[in-house]
Amino acid sequence: MNGFAKGMLLGAVAGIAADMALHTSKGKRTPAGKAMQTVTDAVDSAATSVKETLGR
């Protein structure tokens, strides 16, 4: 596995862990929880856009 793939995998795992930690009922109401949701939505949107651009 090359360095880029390892970095992507580690980033995804870190993002999932942070997402799970902030998506508690209390976490959704905090500014950090709202910011995390905004970031998650932006990443999902970008991934969808790249997927559509590549035609997959």
mmCIF entry with sequence, helices, sheets and N, C-alpha, C, O atoms, coordinates in Angstrom:
data_MODEL
# 
_entry.id   MODEL 
# 
_entity.id                         1 
_entity.type                       polymer 
_entity.pdbx_number_of_molecules   1 
# 
_entity_poly.entity_id                      1 
_entity_poly.type                           'polypeptide(L)' 
_entity_poly.nstd_linkage                   no 
_entity_poly.nstd_monomer                   no 
_entity_poly.pdbx_seq_one_letter_code       MNGFAKGMLLGAVAGIAADMALHTSKGKRTPAGKAMQTVTDAVDSAATSVKETLGR 
_entity_poly.pdbx_seq_one_letter_code_can   MNGFAKGMLLGAVAGIAADMALHTSKGKRTPAGKAMQTVTDAVDSAATSVKETLGR 
_entity_poly.pdbx_strand_id                 A 
# 
loop_
_entity_poly_seq.entity_id 
_entity_poly_seq.num 
_entity_poly_seq.mon_id 
_entity_poly_seq.hetero 
1 1  MET n 
1 2  ASN n 
1 3  GLY n 
1 4  PHE n 
1 5  ALA n 
1 6  LYS n 
1 7  GLY n 
1 8  MET n 
1 9  LEU n 
1 10 LEU n 
1 11 GLY n 
1 12 ALA n 
1 13 VAL n 
1 14 ALA n 
1 15 GLY n 
1 16 ILE n 
1 17 ALA n 
1 18 ALA n 
1 19 ASP n 
1 20 MET n 
1 21 ALA n 
1 22 LEU n 
1 23 HIS n 
1 24 THR n 
1 25 SER n 
1 26 LYS n 
1 27 GLY n 
1 28 LYS n 
1 29 ARG n 
1 30 THR n 
1 31 PRO n 
1 32 ALA n 
1 33 GLY n 
1 34 LYS n 
1 35 ALA n 
1 36 MET n 
1 37 GLN n 
1 38 THR n 
1 39 VAL n 
1 40 THR n 
1 41 ASP n 
1 42 ALA n 
1 43 VAL n 
1 44 ASP n 
1 45 SER n 
1 46 ALA n 
1 47 ALA n 
1 48 THR n 
1 49 SER n 
1 50 VAL n 
1 51 LYS n 
1 52 GLU n 
1 53 THR n 
1 54 LEU n 
1 55 GLY n 
1 56 ARG n 
# 
_struct_asym.id          A 
_struct_asym.entity_id   1 
# 
loop_
_struct_conf.conf_type_id 
_struct_conf.id 
_struct_conf.pdbx_PDB_helix_id 
_struct_conf.beg_label_comp_id 
_struct_conf.beg_label_asym_id 
_struct_conf.beg_label_seq_id 
_struct_conf.pdbx_beg_PDB_ins_code 
_struct_conf.end_label_comp_id 
_struct_conf.end_label_asym_id 
_struct_conf.end_label_seq_id 
_struct_conf.pdbx_end_PDB_ins_code 
_struct_conf.beg_auth_comp_id 
_struct_conf.beg_auth_asym_id 
_struct_conf.beg_auth_seq_id 
_struct_conf.end_auth_comp_id 
_struct_conf.end_auth_asym_id 
_struct_conf.end_auth_seq_id 
_struct_conf.pdbx_PDB_helix_class 
_struct_conf.details 
_struct_conf.pdbx_PDB_helix_length 
HELX_P HELX_P1 AA1 GLY A 3  ? LEU A 22 ? GLY A 3  LEU A 22 1 ? 20 
HELX_P HELX_P2 AA2 GLY A 27 ? ARG A 29 ? GLY A 27 ARG A 29 5 ? 3  
HELX_P HELX_P3 AA3 PRO A 31 ? LEU A 54 ? PRO A 31 LEU A 54 1 ? 24 
# 
_struct_conf_type.id          HELX_P 
_struct_conf_type.criteria    ? 
_struct_conf_type.reference   ? 
# 
loop_
_atom_site.group_PDB 
_atom_site.id 
_atom_site.type_symbol 
_atom_site.label_atom_id 
_atom_site.label_alt_id 
_atom_site.label_comp_id 
_atom_site.label_asym_id 
_atom_site.label_entity_id 
_atom_site.label_seq_id 
_atom_site.pdbx_PDB_ins_code 
_atom_site.Cartn_x 
_atom_site.Cartn_y 
_atom_site.Cartn_z 
_atom_site.occupancy 
_atom_site.B_iso_or_equiv 
_atom_site.pdbx_formal_charge 
_atom_site.auth_seq_id 
_atom_site.auth_comp_id 
_atom_site.auth_asym_id 
_atom_site.auth_atom_id 
_atom_site.pdbx_PDB_model_num 
ATOM 1   N N  . MET A 1 1  ? 0.855   -1.174 0.000   1.00 0.00 ? 1  MET A N  1 
ATOM 2   C CA . MET A 1 1  ? 0.000   0.000  0.000   1.00 0.00 ? 1  MET A CA 1 
ATOM 3   C C  . MET A 1 1  ? 0.897   1.232  0.000   1.00 0.00 ? 1  MET A C  1 
ATOM 4   O O  . MET A 1 1  ? 1.791   1.353  0.837   1.00 0.00 ? 1  MET A O  1 
ATOM 5   N N  . ASN A 1 2  ? 0.658   2.142  -0.935  1.00 0.00 ? 2  ASN A N  1 
ATOM 6   C CA . ASN A 1 2  ? 1.532   3.319  -1.005  1.00 0.00 ? 2  ASN A CA 1 
ATOM 7   C C  . ASN A 1 2  ? 1.161   4.358  0.058   1.00 0.00 ? 2  ASN A C  1 
ATOM 8   O O  . ASN A 1 2  ? 0.130   4.244  0.720   1.00 0.00 ? 2  ASN A O  1 
ATOM 9   N N  . GLY A 1 3  ? 2.001   5.351  0.205   1.00 0.00 ? 3  GLY A N  1 
ATOM 10  C CA . GLY A 1 3  ? 1.805   6.363  1.247   1.00 0.00 ? 3  GLY A CA 1 
ATOM 11  C C  . GLY A 1 3  ? 0.509   7.133  1.108   1.00 0.00 ? 3  GLY A C  1 
ATOM 12  O O  . GLY A 1 3  ? -0.138  7.454  2.105   1.00 0.00 ? 3  GLY A O  1 
ATOM 13  N N  . PHE A 1 4  ? 0.124   7.435  -0.136  1.00 0.00 ? 4  PHE A N  1 
ATOM 14  C CA . PHE A 1 4  ? -1.112  8.181  -0.357  1.00 0.00 ? 4  PHE A CA 1 
ATOM 15  C C  . PHE A 1 4  ? -2.320  7.388  0.129   1.00 0.00 ? 4  PHE A C  1 
ATOM 16  O O  . PHE A 1 4  ? -3.189  7.935  0.808   1.00 0.00 ? 4  PHE A O  1 
ATOM 17  N N  . ALA A 1 5  ? -2.378  6.114  -0.212  1.00 0.00 ? 5  ALA A N  1 
ATOM 18  C CA . ALA A 1 5  ? -3.507  5.277  0.197   1.00 0.00 ? 5  ALA A CA 1 
ATOM 19  C C  . ALA A 1 5  ? -3.560  5.143  1.723   1.00 0.00 ? 5  ALA A C  1 
ATOM 20  O O  . ALA A 1 5  ? -4.638  5.176  2.316   1.00 0.00 ? 5  ALA A O  1 
ATOM 21  N N  . LYS A 1 6  ? -2.399  4.993  2.345   1.00 0.00 ? 6  LYS A N  1 
ATOM 22  C CA . LYS A 1 6  ? -2.362  4.905  3.810   1.00 0.00 ? 6  LYS A CA 1 
ATOM 23  C C  . LYS A 1 6  ? -2.871  6.196  4.433   1.00 0.00 ? 6  LYS A C  1 
ATOM 24  O O  . LYS A 1 6  ? -3.629  6.166  5.403   1.00 0.00 ? 6  LYS A O  1 
ATOM 25  N N  . GLY A 1 7  ? -2.454  7.333  3.876   1.00 0.00 ? 7  GLY A N  1 
ATOM 26  C CA . GLY A 1 7  ? -2.908  8.623  4.394   1.00 0.00 ? 7  GLY A CA 1 
ATOM 27  C C  . GLY A 1 7  ? -4.411  8.794  4.241   1.00 0.00 ? 7  GLY A C  1 
ATOM 28  O O  . GLY A 1 7  ? -5.079  9.296  5.145   1.00 0.00 ? 7  GLY A O  1 
ATOM 29  N N  . MET A 1 8  ? -4.941  8.379  3.100   1.00 0.00 ? 8  MET A N  1 
ATOM 30  C CA . MET A 1 8  ? -6.386  8.467  2.873   1.00 0.00 ? 8  MET A CA 1 
ATOM 31  C C  . MET A 1 8  ? -7.139  7.578  3.862   1.00 0.00 ? 8  MET A C  1 
ATOM 32  O O  . MET A 1 8  ? -8.159  7.986  4.418   1.00 0.00 ? 8  MET A O  1 
ATOM 33  N N  . LEU A 1 9  ? -6.639  6.375  4.078   1.00 0.00 ? 9  LEU A N  1 
ATOM 34  C CA . LEU A 1 9  ? -7.279  5.451  4.998   1.00 0.00 ? 9  LEU A CA 1 
ATOM 35  C C  . LEU A 1 9  ? -7.251  5.991  6.423   1.00 0.00 ? 9  LEU A C  1 
ATOM 36  O O  . LEU A 1 9  ? -8.264  5.959  7.123   1.00 0.00 ? 9  LEU A O  1 
ATOM 37  N N  . LEU A 1 10 ? -6.093  6.487  6.853   1.00 0.00 ? 10 LEU A N  1 
ATOM 38  C CA . LEU A 1 10 ? -5.985  7.042  8.199   1.00 0.00 ? 10 LEU A CA 1 
ATOM 39  C C  . LEU A 1 10 ? -6.878  8.270  8.366   1.00 0.00 ? 10 LEU A C  1 
ATOM 40  O O  . LEU A 1 10 ? -7.491  8.450  9.419   1.00 0.00 ? 10 LEU A O  1 
ATOM 41  N N  . GLY A 1 11 ? -6.955  9.113  7.337   1.00 0.00 ? 11 GLY A N  1 
ATOM 42  C CA . GLY A 1 11 ? -7.827  10.284 7.395   1.00 0.00 ? 11 GLY A CA 1 
ATOM 43  C C  . GLY A 1 11 ? -9.287  9.897  7.493   1.00 0.00 ? 11 GLY A C  1 
ATOM 44  O O  . GLY A 1 11 ? -10.051 10.514 8.236   1.00 0.00 ? 11 GLY A O  1 
ATOM 45  N N  . ALA A 1 12 ? -9.675  8.881  6.749   1.00 0.00 ? 12 ALA A N  1 
ATOM 46  C CA . ALA A 1 12 ? -11.065 8.414  6.794   1.00 0.00 ? 12 ALA A CA 1 
ATOM 47  C C  . ALA A 1 12 ? -11.400 7.856  8.171   1.00 0.00 ? 12 ALA A C  1 
ATOM 48  O O  . ALA A 1 12 ? -12.465 8.140  8.718   1.00 0.00 ? 12 ALA A O  1 
ATOM 49  N N  . VAL A 1 13 ? -10.497 7.067  8.727   1.00 0.00 ? 13 VAL A N  1 
ATOM 50  C CA . VAL A 1 13 ? -10.727 6.491  10.054  1.00 0.00 ? 13 VAL A CA 1 
ATOM 51  C C  . VAL A 1 13 ? -10.821 7.594  11.107  1.00 0.00 ? 13 VAL A C  1 
ATOM 52  O O  . VAL A 1 13 ? -11.687 7.545  11.981  1.00 0.00 ? 13 VAL A O  1 
ATOM 53  N N  . ALA A 1 14 ? -9.938  8.581  11.029  1.00 0.00 ? 14 ALA A N  1 
ATOM 54  C CA . ALA A 1 14 ? -9.973  9.691  11.991  1.00 0.00 ? 14 ALA A CA 1 
ATOM 55  C C  . ALA A 1 14 ? -11.274 10.480 11.843  1.00 0.00 ? 14 ALA A C  1 
ATOM 56  O O  . ALA A 1 14 ? -11.873 10.886 12.839  1.00 0.00 ? 14 ALA A O  1 
ATOM 57  N N  . GLY A 1 15 ? -11.704 10.693 10.614  1.00 0.00 ? 15 GLY A N  1 
ATOM 58  C CA . GLY A 1 15 ? -12.952 11.411 10.382  1.00 0.00 ? 15 GLY A CA 1 
ATOM 59  C C  . GLY A 1 15 ? -14.157 10.663 10.915  1.00 0.00 ? 15 GLY A C  1 
ATOM 60  O O  . GLY A 1 15 ? -15.056 11.264 11.503  1.00 0.00 ? 15 GLY A O  1 
ATOM 61  N N  . ILE A 1 16 ? -14.181 9.363  10.713  1.00 0.00 ? 16 ILE A N  1 
ATOM 62  C CA . ILE A 1 16 ? -15.290 8.552  11.216  1.00 0.00 ? 16 ILE A CA 1 
ATOM 63  C C  . ILE A 1 16 ? -15.315 8.574  12.740  1.00 0.00 ? 16 ILE A C  1 
ATOM 64  O O  . ILE A 1 16 ? -16.380 8.692  13.345  1.00 0.00 ? 16 ILE A O  1 
ATOM 65  N N  . ALA A 1 17 ? -14.151 8.460  13.355  1.00 0.00 ? 17 ALA A N  1 
ATOM 66  C CA . ALA A 1 17 ? -14.081 8.484  14.821  1.00 0.00 ? 17 ALA A CA 1 
ATOM 67  C C  . ALA A 1 17 ? -14.564 9.825  15.364  1.00 0.00 ? 17 ALA A C  1 
ATOM 68  O O  . ALA A 1 17 ? -15.317 9.864  16.337  1.00 0.00 ? 17 ALA A O  1 
ATOM 69  N N  . ALA A 1 18 ? -14.139 10.919 14.744  1.00 0.00 ? 18 ALA A N  1 
ATOM 70  C CA . ALA A 1 18 ? -14.576 12.240 15.197  1.00 0.00 ? 18 ALA A CA 1 
ATOM 71  C C  . ALA A 1 18 ? -16.076 12.409 14.972  1.00 0.00 ? 18 ALA A C  1 
ATOM 72  O O  . ALA A 1 18 ? -16.773 12.979 15.813  1.00 0.00 ? 18 ALA A O  1 
ATOM 73  N N  . ASP A 1 19 ? -16.567 11.921 13.853  1.00 0.00 ? 19 ASP A N  1 
ATOM 74  C CA . ASP A 1 19 ? -17.984 12.011 13.538  1.00 0.00 ? 19 ASP A CA 1 
ATOM 75  C C  . ASP A 1 19 ? -18.812 11.251 14.569  1.00 0.00 ? 19 ASP A C  1 
ATOM 76  O O  . ASP A 1 19 ? -19.834 11.748 15.041  1.00 0.00 ? 19 ASP A O  1 
ATOM 77  N N  . MET A 1 20 ? -18.370 10.050 14.915  1.00 0.00 ? 20 MET A N  1 
ATOM 78  C CA . MET A 1 20 ? -19.102 9.253  15.901  1.00 0.00 ? 20 MET A CA 1 
ATOM 79  C C  . MET A 1 20 ? -19.063 9.915  17.276  1.00 0.00 ? 20 MET A C  1 
ATOM 80  O O  . MET A 1 20 ? -20.055 9.881  18.004  1.00 0.00 ? 20 MET A O  1 
ATOM 81  N N  . ALA A 1 21 ? -17.943 10.510 17.637  1.00 0.00 ? 21 ALA A N  1 
ATOM 82  C CA . ALA A 1 21 ? -17.800 11.146 18.948  1.00 0.00 ? 21 ALA A CA 1 
ATOM 83  C C  . ALA A 1 21 ? -18.711 12.369 19.065  1.00 0.00 ? 21 ALA A C  1 
ATOM 84  O O  . ALA A 1 21 ? -19.249 12.645 20.138  1.00 0.00 ? 21 ALA A O  1 
ATOM 85  N N  . LEU A 1 22 ? -18.882 13.095 17.968  1.00 0.00 ? 22 LEU A N  1 
ATOM 86  C CA . LEU A 1 22 ? -19.686 14.317 18.025  1.00 0.00 ? 22 LEU A CA 1 
ATOM 87  C C  . LEU A 1 22 ? -21.161 14.103 17.723  1.00 0.00 ? 22 LEU A C  1 
ATOM 88  O O  . LEU A 1 22 ? -21.971 15.007 17.927  1.00 0.00 ? 22 LEU A O  1 
ATOM 89  N N  . HIS A 1 23 ? -21.519 12.920 17.242  1.00 0.00 ? 23 HIS A N  1 
ATOM 90  C CA . HIS A 1 23 ? -22.914 12.681 16.903  1.00 0.00 ? 23 HIS A CA 1 
ATOM 91  C C  . HIS A 1 23 ? -23.690 12.007 18.019  1.00 0.00 ? 23 HIS A C  1 
ATOM 92  O O  . HIS A 1 23 ? -24.465 11.080 17.784  1.00 0.00 ? 23 HIS A O  1 
ATOM 93  N N  . THR A 1 24 ? -23.479 12.472 19.202  1.00 0.00 ? 24 THR A N  1 
ATOM 94  C CA . THR A 1 24 ? -24.336 12.068 20.316  1.00 0.00 ? 24 THR A CA 1 
ATOM 95  C C  . THR A 1 24 ? -25.472 13.073 20.370  1.00 0.00 ? 24 THR A C  1 
ATOM 96  O O  . THR A 1 24 ? -25.409 14.094 19.685  1.00 0.00 ? 24 THR A O  1 
ATOM 97  N N  . SER A 1 25 ? -26.490 12.825 21.146  1.00 0.00 ? 25 SER A N  1 
ATOM 98  C CA . SER A 1 25 ? -27.607 13.768 21.215  1.00 0.00 ? 25 SER A CA 1 
ATOM 99  C C  . SER A 1 25 ? -27.142 15.124 21.733  1.00 0.00 ? 25 SER A C  1 
ATOM 100 O O  . SER A 1 25 ? -27.661 16.157 21.311  1.00 0.00 ? 25 SER A O  1 
ATOM 101 N N  . LYS A 1 26 ? -26.170 15.131 22.641  1.00 0.00 ? 26 LYS A N  1 
ATOM 102 C CA . LYS A 1 26 ? -25.643 16.384 23.161  1.00 0.00 ? 26 LYS A CA 1 
ATOM 103 C C  . LYS A 1 26 ? -24.703 17.040 22.140  1.00 0.00 ? 26 LYS A C  1 
ATOM 104 O O  . LYS A 1 26 ? -24.711 18.261 21.982  1.00 0.00 ? 26 LYS A O  1 
ATOM 105 N N  . GLY A 1 27 ? -23.901 16.233 21.454  1.00 0.00 ? 27 GLY A N  1 
ATOM 106 C CA . GLY A 1 27 ? -22.929 16.749 20.504  1.00 0.00 ? 27 GLY A CA 1 
ATOM 107 C C  . GLY A 1 27 ? -23.552 17.477 19.335  1.00 0.00 ? 27 GLY A C  1 
ATOM 108 O O  . GLY A 1 27 ? -22.945 18.400 18.793  1.00 0.00 ? 27 GLY A O  1 
ATOM 109 N N  . LYS A 1 28 ? -24.748 17.086 18.931  1.00 0.00 ? 28 LYS A N  1 
ATOM 110 C CA . LYS A 1 28 ? -25.405 17.726 17.798  1.00 0.00 ? 28 LYS A CA 1 
ATOM 111 C C  . LYS A 1 28 ? -25.804 19.161 18.103  1.00 0.00 ? 28 LYS A C  1 
ATOM 112 O O  . LYS A 1 28 ? -25.972 19.964 17.186  1.00 0.00 ? 28 LYS A O  1 
ATOM 113 N N  . ARG A 1 29 ? -25.954 19.489 19.363  1.00 0.00 ? 29 ARG A N  1 
ATOM 114 C CA . ARG A 1 29 ? -26.402 20.834 19.736  1.00 0.00 ? 29 ARG A CA 1 
ATOM 115 C C  . ARG A 1 29 ? -25.250 21.787 20.019  1.00 0.00 ? 29 ARG A C  1 
ATOM 116 O O  . ARG A 1 29 ? -25.473 22.988 20.171  1.00 0.00 ? 29 ARG A O  1 
ATOM 117 N N  . THR A 1 30 ? -24.052 21.291 20.092  1.00 0.00 ? 30 THR A N  1 
ATOM 118 C CA . THR A 1 30 ? -22.919 22.148 20.396  1.00 0.00 ? 30 THR A CA 1 
ATOM 119 C C  . THR A 1 30 ? -22.379 22.796 19.128  1.00 0.00 ? 30 THR A C  1 
ATOM 120 O O  . THR A 1 30 ? -22.570 22.266 18.033  1.00 0.00 ? 30 THR A O  1 
ATOM 121 N N  . PRO A 1 31 ? -21.715 23.925 19.261  1.00 0.00 ? 31 PRO A N  1 
ATOM 122 C CA . PRO A 1 31 ? -21.098 24.549 18.081  1.00 0.00 ? 31 PRO A CA 1 
ATOM 123 C C  . PRO A 1 31 ? -20.108 23.615 17.386  1.00 0.00 ? 31 PRO A C  1 
ATOM 124 O O  . PRO A 1 31 ? -20.021 23.603 16.158  1.00 0.00 ? 31 PRO A O  1 
ATOM 125 N N  . ALA A 1 32 ? -19.363 22.832 18.168  1.00 0.00 ? 32 ALA A N  1 
ATOM 126 C CA . ALA A 1 32 ? -18.415 21.884 17.563  1.00 0.00 ? 32 ALA A CA 1 
ATOM 127 C C  . ALA A 1 32 ? -19.157 20.813 16.774  1.00 0.00 ? 32 ALA A C  1 
ATOM 128 O O  . ALA A 1 32 ? -18.711 20.418 15.697  1.00 0.00 ? 32 ALA A O  1 
ATOM 129 N N  . GLY A 1 33 ? -20.269 20.347 17.291  1.00 0.00 ? 33 GLY A N  1 
ATOM 130 C CA . GLY A 1 33 ? -21.069 19.342 16.594  1.00 0.00 ? 33 GLY A CA 1 
ATOM 131 C C  . GLY A 1 33 ? -21.645 19.887 15.302  1.00 0.00 ? 33 GLY A C  1 
ATOM 132 O O  . GLY A 1 33 ? -21.671 19.198 14.282  1.00 0.00 ? 33 GLY A O  1 
ATOM 133 N N  . LYS A 1 34 ? -22.107 21.133 15.352  1.00 0.00 ? 34 LYS A N  1 
ATOM 134 C CA . LYS A 1 34 ? -22.650 21.765 14.147  1.00 0.00 ? 34 LYS A CA 1 
ATOM 135 C C  . LYS A 1 34 ? -21.556 21.990 13.113  1.00 0.00 ? 34 LYS A C  1 
ATOM 136 O O  . LYS A 1 34 ? -21.778 21.791 11.919  1.00 0.00 ? 34 LYS A O  1 
ATOM 137 N N  . ALA A 1 35 ? -20.374 22.402 13.566  1.00 0.00 ? 35 ALA A N  1 
ATOM 138 C CA . ALA A 1 35 ? -19.251 22.610 12.652  1.00 0.00 ? 35 ALA A CA 1 
ATOM 139 C C  . ALA A 1 35 ? -18.826 21.288 12.026  1.00 0.00 ? 35 ALA A C  1 
ATOM 140 O O  . ALA A 1 35 ? -18.543 21.227 10.830  1.00 0.00 ? 35 ALA A O  1 
ATOM 141 N N  . MET A 1 36 ? -18.780 20.235 12.829  1.00 0.00 ? 36 MET A N  1 
ATOM 142 C CA . MET A 1 36 ? -18.411 18.922 12.314  1.00 0.00 ? 36 MET A CA 1 
ATOM 143 C C  . MET A 1 36 ? -19.420 18.452 11.272  1.00 0.00 ? 36 MET A C  1 
ATOM 144 O O  . MET A 1 36 ? -19.031 17.868 10.260  1.00 0.00 ? 36 MET A O  1 
ATOM 145 N N  . GLN A 1 37 ? -20.701 18.697 11.501  1.00 0.00 ? 37 GLN A N  1 
ATOM 146 C CA . GLN A 1 37 ? -21.718 18.308 10.533  1.00 0.00 ? 37 GLN A CA 1 
ATOM 147 C C  . GLN A 1 37 ? -21.546 19.072 9.230   1.00 0.00 ? 37 GLN A C  1 
ATOM 148 O O  . GLN A 1 37 ? -21.707 18.506 8.149   1.00 0.00 ? 37 GLN A O  1 
ATOM 149 N N  . THR A 1 38 ? -21.220 20.355 9.330   1.00 0.00 ? 38 THR A N  1 
ATOM 150 C CA . THR A 1 38 ? -20.990 21.166 8.130   1.00 0.00 ? 38 THR A CA 1 
ATOM 151 C C  . THR A 1 38 ? -19.809 20.633 7.336   1.00 0.00 ? 38 THR A C  1 
ATOM 152 O O  . THR A 1 38 ? -19.874 20.528 6.111   1.00 0.00 ? 38 THR A O  1 
ATOM 153 N N  . VAL A 1 39 ? -18.729 20.296 8.033   1.00 0.00 ? 39 VAL A N  1 
ATOM 154 C CA . VAL A 1 39 ? -17.551 19.746 7.368   1.00 0.00 ? 39 VAL A CA 1 
ATOM 155 C C  . VAL A 1 39 ? -17.883 18.398 6.725   1.00 0.00 ? 39 VAL A C  1 
ATOM 156 O O  . VAL A 1 39 ? -17.487 18.131 5.591   1.00 0.00 ? 39 VAL A O  1 
ATOM 157 N N  . THR A 1 40 ? -18.606 17.559 7.449   1.00 0.00 ? 40 THR A N  1 
ATOM 158 C CA . THR A 1 40 ? -18.990 16.251 6.916   1.00 0.00 ? 40 THR A CA 1 
ATOM 159 C C  . THR A 1 40 ? -19.837 16.406 5.661   1.00 0.00 ? 40 THR A C  1 
ATOM 160 O O  . THR A 1 40 ? -19.632 15.692 4.679   1.00 0.00 ? 40 THR A O  1 
ATOM 161 N N  . ASP A 1 41 ? -20.789 17.337 5.689   1.00 0.00 ? 41 ASP A N  1 
ATOM 162 C CA . ASP A 1 41 ? -21.637 17.583 4.520   1.00 0.00 ? 41 ASP A CA 1 
ATOM 163 C C  . ASP A 1 41 ? -20.806 18.065 3.330   1.00 0.00 ? 41 ASP A C  1 
ATOM 164 O O  . ASP A 1 41 ? -21.042 17.650 2.196   1.00 0.00 ? 41 ASP A O  1 
ATOM 165 N N  . ALA A 1 42 ? -19.841 18.934 3.589   1.00 0.00 ? 42 ALA A N  1 
ATOM 166 C CA . ALA A 1 42 ? -18.990 19.455 2.513   1.00 0.00 ? 42 ALA A CA 1 
ATOM 167 C C  . ALA A 1 42 ? -18.140 18.346 1.895   1.00 0.00 ? 42 ALA A C  1 
ATOM 168 O O  . ALA A 1 42 ? -17.987 18.285 0.675   1.00 0.00 ? 42 ALA A O  1 
ATOM 169 N N  . VAL A 1 43 ? -17.593 17.476 2.730   1.00 0.00 ? 43 VAL A N  1 
ATOM 170 C CA . VAL A 1 43 ? -16.772 16.364 2.230   1.00 0.00 ? 43 VAL A CA 1 
ATOM 171 C C  . VAL A 1 43 ? -17.631 15.391 1.428   1.00 0.00 ? 43 VAL A C  1 
ATOM 172 O O  . VAL A 1 43 ? -17.210 14.906 0.378   1.00 0.00 ? 43 VAL A O  1 
ATOM 173 N N  . ASP A 1 44 ? -18.829 15.107 1.920   1.00 0.00 ? 44 ASP A N  1 
ATOM 174 C CA . ASP A 1 44 ? -19.729 14.215 1.187   1.00 0.00 ? 44 ASP A CA 1 
ATOM 175 C C  . ASP A 1 44 ? -20.092 14.806 -0.170  1.00 0.00 ? 44 ASP A C  1 
ATOM 176 O O  . ASP A 1 44 ? -20.126 14.094 -1.174  1.00 0.00 ? 44 ASP A O  1 
ATOM 177 N N  . SER A 1 45 ? -20.359 16.097 -0.198  1.00 0.00 ? 45 SER A N  1 
ATOM 178 C CA . SER A 1 45 ? -20.700 16.771 -1.445  1.00 0.00 ? 45 SER A CA 1 
ATOM 179 C C  . SER A 1 45 ? -19.533 16.733 -2.426  1.00 0.00 ? 45 SER A C  1 
ATOM 180 O O  . SER A 1 45 ? -19.725 16.482 -3.616  1.00 0.00 ? 45 SER A O  1 
ATOM 181 N N  . ALA A 1 46 ? -18.329 16.981 -1.928  1.00 0.00 ? 46 ALA A N  1 
ATOM 182 C CA . ALA A 1 46 ? -17.147 16.954 -2.790  1.00 0.00 ? 46 ALA A CA 1 
ATOM 183 C C  . ALA A 1 46 ? -16.899 15.548 -3.328  1.00 0.00 ? 46 ALA A C  1 
ATOM 184 O O  . ALA A 1 46 ? -16.549 15.383 -4.497  1.00 0.00 ? 46 ALA A O  1 
ATOM 185 N N  . ALA A 1 47 ? -17.078 14.549 -2.491  1.00 0.00 ? 47 ALA A N  1 
ATOM 186 C CA . ALA A 1 47 ? -16.868 13.167 -2.930  1.00 0.00 ? 47 ALA A CA 1 
ATOM 187 C C  . ALA A 1 47 ? -17.877 12.788 -4.007  1.00 0.00 ? 47 ALA A C  1 
ATOM 188 O O  . ALA A 1 47 ? -17.526 12.122 -4.981  1.00 0.00 ? 47 ALA A O  1 
ATOM 189 N N  . THR A 1 48 ? -19.120 13.206 -3.839  1.00 0.00 ? 48 THR A N  1 
ATOM 190 C CA . THR A 1 48 ? -20.154 12.935 -4.835  1.00 0.00 ? 48 THR A CA 1 
ATOM 191 C C  . THR A 1 48 ? -19.822 13.621 -6.146  1.00 0.00 ? 48 THR A C  1 
ATOM 192 O O  . THR A 1 48 ? -19.988 13.037 -7.217  1.00 0.00 ? 48 THR A O  1 
ATOM 193 N N  . SER A 1 49 ? -19.354 14.856 -6.066  1.00 0.00 ? 49 SER A N  1 
ATOM 194 C CA . SER A 1 49 ? -18.985 15.597 -7.261  1.00 0.00 ? 49 SER A CA 1 
ATOM 195 C C  . SER A 1 49 ? -17.840 14.931 -8.012  1.00 0.00 ? 49 SER A C  1 
ATOM 196 O O  . SER A 1 49 ? -17.883 14.820 -9.237  1.00 0.00 ? 49 SER A O  1 
ATOM 197 N N  . VAL A 1 50 ? -16.820 14.490 -7.287  1.00 0.00 ? 50 VAL A N  1 
ATOM 198 C CA . VAL A 1 50 ? -15.686 13.816 -7.914  1.00 0.00 ? 50 VAL A CA 1 
ATOM 199 C C  . VAL A 1 50 ? -16.140 12.490 -8.531  1.00 0.00 ? 50 VAL A C  1 
ATOM 200 O O  . VAL A 1 50 ? -15.720 12.136 -9.632  1.00 0.00 ? 50 VAL A O  1 
ATOM 201 N N  . LYS A 1 51 ? -16.989 11.773 -7.825  1.00 0.00 ? 51 LYS A N  1 
ATOM 202 C CA . LYS A 1 51 ? -17.489 10.504 -8.350  1.00 0.00 ? 51 LYS A CA 1 
ATOM 203 C C  . LYS A 1 51 ? -18.264 10.717 -9.645  1.00 0.00 ? 51 LYS A C  1 
ATOM 204 O O  . LYS A 1 51 ? -18.100 9.951  -10.595 1.00 0.00 ? 51 LYS A O  1 
ATOM 205 N N  . GLU A 1 52 ? -19.101 11.742 -9.694  1.00 0.00 ? 52 GLU A N  1 
ATOM 206 C CA . GLU A 1 52 ? -19.857 12.041 -10.899 1.00 0.00 ? 52 GLU A CA 1 
ATOM 207 C C  . GLU A 1 52 ? -18.943 12.499 -12.036 1.00 0.00 ? 52 GLU A C  1 
ATOM 208 O O  . GLU A 1 52 ? -19.168 12.153 -13.196 1.00 0.00 ? 52 GLU A O  1 
ATOM 209 N N  . THR A 1 53 ? -17.924 13.270 -11.704 1.00 0.00 ? 53 THR A N  1 
ATOM 210 C CA . THR A 1 53 ? -16.978 13.744 -12.719 1.00 0.00 ? 53 THR A CA 1 
ATOM 211 C C  . THR A 1 53 ? -16.223 12.584 -13.346 1.00 0.00 ? 53 THR A C  1 
ATOM 212 O O  . THR A 1 53 ? -15.968 12.581 -14.551 1.00 0.00 ? 53 THR A O  1 
ATOM 213 N N  . LEU A 1 54 ? -15.865 11.600 -12.531 1.00 0.00 ? 54 LEU A N  1 
ATOM 214 C CA . LEU A 1 54 ? -15.144 10.446 -13.032 1.00 0.00 ? 54 LEU A CA 1 
ATOM 215 C C  . LEU A 1 54 ? -16.060 9.445  -13.729 1.00 0.00 ? 54 LEU A C  1 
ATOM 216 O O  . LEU A 1 54 ? -15.593 8.506  -14.375 1.00 0.00 ? 54 LEU A O  1 
ATOM 217 N N  . GLY A 1 55 ? -17.361 9.653  -13.593 1.00 0.00 ? 55 GLY A N  1 
ATOM 218 C CA . GLY A 1 55 ? -18.326 8.786  -14.262 1.00 0.00 ? 55 GLY A CA 1 
ATOM 219 C C  . GLY A 1 55 ? -18.452 7.419  -13.641 1.00 0.00 ? 55 GLY A C  1 
ATOM 220 O O  . GLY A 1 55 ? -18.674 6.431  -14.340 1.00 0.00 ? 55 GLY A O  1 
ATOM 221 N N  . ARG A 1 56 ? -18.310 7.353  -12.322 1.00 0.00 ? 56 ARG A N  1 
ATOM 222 C CA . ARG A 1 56 ? -18.404 6.055  -11.631 1.00 0.00 ? 56 ARG A CA 1 
ATOM 223 C C  . ARG A 1 56 ? -19.611 6.011  -10.776 1.00 0.00 ? 56 ARG A C  1 
ATOM 224 O O  . ARG A 1 56 ? -19.863 5.003  -10.116 1.00 0.00 ? 56 ARG A O  1 
# 
